[in-house]
Amino acid sequence: MIQGTASNVGKSVIVAALCSYFRQQGLRVAPFKSQNMSNNSFVTASGGEIGRAQAFQAQVCGIEPTVEMNPILLKPSSEMGAQVVVLGKSVSVMTPRQYHESRPQLLGVIRDALEKLSSQYEILVIEGAGSPAELNLRPFDMANMTVAKMAAAPVVLVGDINLGGVFASLLGTLELLTPEERSFVKALLINKFRGDVSQLDQGLDFLKARTGKKLLGVLPFVDDLQVAEEDSIPEWKWKSSRAAQPDKLKIQVIHYPHISNSTDFDSLEREPDVSLRFLTRVPDSEPFPDALILPGSKSTMSDLAYMRSSGFERYIVGCHQARVLIVGICGGYQILGKELLDPEGVESVIPRAEGLGLLQLQTCFAREKKTVRVRALHIENRRELAGYEIHMGRTNGPSATRPVFQILEEMGSPTERFEGARSEDGLVWGTYLHGVFDTPSFRRDFLNALRKRRGWPPREPRENASLDESPDSLAALIRKHVDLVALDQILNGML
């Protein structure tokens, strides 16, 4: 089990790297995270919803993601509540108190999922959440030491040296654990180091002597590591000071408070002719982008209100008047319509809100959540692509008579339906499909259309461009920077 001194110390990436390494050793390996709080989610082959990070980790293992790999997914929908997804299905929106009261039943779900995976694989690489030393959360723990005990799993504790204070964070975390919990920690791992590792010798010697724990290794800082973000968007992606490069297409994504599935744009961002930026505020006196994207939202009504209060509505209207291509994905698609209705209070206490009106559509929220994988055909350029839907709204209206996609297959079964909507001039379109830009041919058609508007020649799709860091490069991090003898000793109960 990989636990961390804090959130964002790199647990998800380290789990993926270990999964890749064990797979290359010829072992049947799978990831597991009992409880994940994230609005970046993925739909499994069974139609269940799990965290995007666990889906990526399963991909690295060479296996199909299943709901057991992330039995509990919390999707924050407000400051005081989150949608609780259990074994892939939405249960309800709970306050922290309600969630904590459900702990006995949820622990049973976690135990069953753990046992099922343990019967199918030789090794599980378990990921903790946040820190095991949060004293206020210890009575309600379902993600760290409770799971380590349940699985009888040795723990490697990870600290992030890039943030500073790594020795204090590792020592402090161990100090705040109970003696029994400390006994589960078999080794320490330092992540995101820049420079010559020998500069750490004195500190590492002190750490080993003071804690009595094995140092498993020091992993380097890898700039722009190409893996899916579990939840938060790295600061460098939304810093407003990032200047667009004149020889690249300028794409902006609005970063509203409840943004979801931000990984939809990772593949766009990695294209060499694209400069993509997440906007946290309206840009000051700079040229409009080539394309503006409204992403998914976990609280569409709230994010719509935010865009109005923060000036983004005026900015979007300005982009539209300047004939900028505007795209809406899922919640962003709903916001582009004329009207949003929530008579049952599914998303908000507000029963009705006016949308931006760039598409002639009405969305009505319903309690039933749709989570499906699809294979689709882009109607305009006839390109096939794969994607998935995760939404609780139904959208109809005149603009839907100009659909964007034809759905050919749903959950592996042939089907015929149309999806999405576009404006008469084609400069505004929206869809419920997540992952549309992950298909290289569709992505390149999208970008080449923008290049054509600039008077630039088209480019060929990068067919071999992977969405995420290759398994080989992840496994190399373990082979080069981890004490493999100590790792083997931990696995065999010798440390």
C-alpha positions, 0 to 999 in steps of 0.5 A: 500500500502506498500512503502519503504525507499529504494529498498530491504527493504523487501516490497515484503515479507511484501506484501506476509505476509499481503496477507497470513494474510488477506487470513487466515482472510477469505478475498479475497485478491490479490497482485498488483505492477504497475511497476516492474523492474526485470529479475526474471519472471513467465508465467501466465496461459494466457501466459503473463509474470509478475514478479516472486514476484507477482506470489509468492504473488498470490500463497500465496493468493491461487489464480492464478497469472494474468497479471493485478497483474503486468501490467508493467514489465521492464526487463533490457537488458543493462545499458541504456535500458530495455525490456518493458512488458505490460500486459504480452506481450513484447512491445519493448526495450526502453531507460528511455527517451522513457519510460517516454514519454509513461507515459500517456498511461501506466498510463491508463493501470495501472488504468484499471488493478487496477480497474479490480482487485478491482472489483474481490477482497475485498483487494488489497495489493499494493507494491511500487518500490524503494522509493517514495522520489526519487526527480529525478523520481517524475515527472515520478512516476508510482509505488509509490504515483501516484498509492496510489492516484489512488487507494486511498490507505493508505500507510505503509512506511517500513524501513530496520534497518538491513542496519543501519540508519533506523530512518534517512531513515524514517524521511528523506523519509517523509521530502522529500514527499509533504504534500499531499503525507505525508497525505497518509502515515498512519503508519511506519514499521521497518523491519529486526530487530535483538535482544530485541525490548525493546532496540528500545523504546527510538528511537521509541518514538522519531519517533512517536513524531517527525512524528506523524505517528503510528508505526505499528510494528517491524518485526524480521530479519528472517535468510534465509527466504525461499521466491522468490527473486524479482530480486537481489541475496543476497550477501551471495549466491555469496560471493566467500569466502563461503566454500563448505562442504565436505559432500555436493554436490557442485553446482556452478551457473555462475552469469553473469551481466544480469542473469535472473530467478535466482530463478530457483535454489532456490529449489536446494539450499534448499536441505540438501545435496547441497552446491550451490554458485553463482560465480561472478569470477573464483574460485582460486585453488579449486576443480571443482564442481559436477555440473556447471550451466549456468543460463538464461540471459537477454542479452545473447551475452553480457554475452557470451562476459563477460564470455570470458573476465573474464576467465569463458570460460577457467573455463568451458572448464576445468570443461568439461575436468574434466568431470563435469556435465554442464547444461545450462538453457535458455540463458545458453543453447544458450551459450553452442551451437556453434553459436549465430545469431542475424541478426535483432539486437534483442539482440545485434548489433553483428550479430554473435558470436561463442558459447562455442561449448559444444553442436552442436547447432545454435541459431537464435534470433527472435523478437517474444517472446515465453512465455508458460507454459508446462508439460514435460516428462524427456526422460531419467528417465521418470519423469513428471515435470512442467515448463515454457519457456520465450525466443526469440531464436530458437535453432537447430542442431545435439545435438537436436537429443538427446533431454532432454524433451518431451513436453506433454502439452503447455498452458493446451493443449496436444502437442507433441514436443521435447525440449532441447539437450544433448551431446553424453556422457550426461555430457552437456545438456541444455533446455529452460525450467525454473523451472525444478528443482522445481519438487521434483522427477526430482530434486532428480534424478538429485542430486542422479546421482551426488551422484552416481558419488561420490559413495554416496547412493541415497536419497529419494525426499522430496515431501513435501518440499515447494519451498517458505516459507509457508503461515502460517509462513508468516502470523505468522510474521504479527500476532506476530509483527504487531499492528493488531488493528492499521492495522484494523483501517488503512483498515477501514479509521480510522487512 
